[in-house]
């Protein structure tokens, strides 16, 4: 039976949870996730867990934040003047917005603090700084 190796295209089913047990993503009810092992298409900690698996194998993988979405970068948080944000944009904590970088790239941000003068936006990935757990099943090696 063929084992997964770097460069293989694989299909996996997965459920990703936080250390408190809450699910943040799952392929349940969807097609399996397809990607090339070792290509950098997925987080490093999950990528390195696949070599050696056979079709039908299941495993649980615990991934430190450094091998997932990295640490929280304080420089990715910015307070902006409240008057600089159009009145029709909701500013509740947790609201996800999209900003544009000076070079025109879309940058997703989350509202993390609001006061009378400023709105603090966080451009860190929502899972930055979090340790993750994945239950994975290798469905296919293409």
Secondary structure, 3 states (H helix, E strand, C coil): CCECCCCCEEEEEEEEEECCCCEEEECCCCCCEEEECCCCCCCHHHHHHHCCCECCCEEEEEECHHHCCCCCCHHHEEEEEHHHCCCCCCCCCCCEEEEECCCCCEEEEEEEEECCCEEEEECCCCCCCCCEEEEEEEEEEC
